[in-house]
């Protein structure tokens, strides 16, 4: 959710190197240094992609992500509460008067 992964289309508008992998990072930098056409295409694609982004759209996506997270949390809490209620009901032995 969010961050660089949402702003870079790996291989199209840039490269995303594996975390803590200096060799992977260096290889991707090398590709860009050695290939003028690739650099130019990625730059043009990145500019086009960036023009579709705005703070409004970024905020809207962030709020949608939060809403999904909250909804999933509530659903799980509801399931846990139902399980707890079922367990409690099973423990209580009602005696008729």
Secondary structure in CASP SS format (residue, H / E / C, confidence):
PFRMAT SS
TARGET T0000
AUTHOR 0000-0000-0000
METHOD secondary structure of the structure
MODEL  1
X C 1.00
X C 1.00
X C 1.00
X H 1.00
X H 1.00
X H 1.00
X H 1.00
X C 1.00
X C 1.00
X E 1.00
X C 1.00
X C 1.00
X C 1.00
X E 1.00
X C 1.00
X C 1.00
X C 1.00
X C 1.00
X C 1.00
X C 1.00
X C 1.00
X H 1.00
X H 1.00
X H 1.00
X H 1.00
X H 1.00
X H 1.00
X H 1.00
X H 1.00
X H 1.00
X H 1.00
X H 1.00
X H 1.00
X H 1.00
X C 1.00
X H 1.00
X H 1.00
X H 1.00
X H 1.00
X H 1.00
X H 1.00
X H 1.00
X H 1.00
X H 1.00
X H 1.00
X H 1.00
X H 1.00
X H 1.00
X H 1.00
X H 1.00
X C 1.00
X C 1.00
X C 1.00
X C 1.00
X H 1.00
X H 1.00
X H 1.00
X H 1.00
X H 1.00
X H 1.00
X H 1.00
X H 1.00
X H 1.00
X H 1.00
X H 1.00
X H 1.00
X H 1.00
X H 1.00
X H 1.00
X H 1.00
X H 1.00
X H 1.00
X H 1.00
X H 1.00
X H 1.00
X H 1.00
X H 1.00
X H 1.00
X H 1.00
X H 1.00
X H 1.00
X H 1.00
X H 1.00
X H 1.00
X H 1.00
X H 1.00
X H 1.00
X H 1.00
X H 1.00
X H 1.00
X H 1.00
X C 1.00
X C 1.00
X C 1.00
X C 1.00
X C 1.00
X C 1.00
END
